[in-house]
Amino acid sequence: MPFGFHGLDLVVILVIALLIFGPKKLPEMGSAIGKSIQEFRKGMNELTAAKDNESASTASSSASLEAIEREIASKRAAAAAAEAERTHATSETTSEAKPTEQPVE
């Protein structure tokens, strides 16, 4: 039994509810409780579905971010290589352009 109630406990609770609310009001209250539980379950399902959709979109966006980060890293590496090549070519040009000075006698 749910919540540790035994059969006799539930019978006593139902008899007390019947005496307090009467036979006309008890079915209405049962119906209202059933509708409340149904709406609660529906709301929980909507929340979990929204959470699942969000986690799926987060996973795809994180994959996109990783691809963008790899692309940026490769472009930085290419730019660094081009800069090193340019610096190397400039240093060769300046060393060739400078004549060696010989003292005049």
ABEGO torsion letter per residue (X at the ends): XBGGBBAAAAAAAAAAAAAAAEAAAAAAAAAAAAAAAAAAAAAAAAAAAAAAAAAAAAAAAAAAAAAAAAAAAAAAAAAAAAAAAAAAAAAAAAAAABBBBBBBX
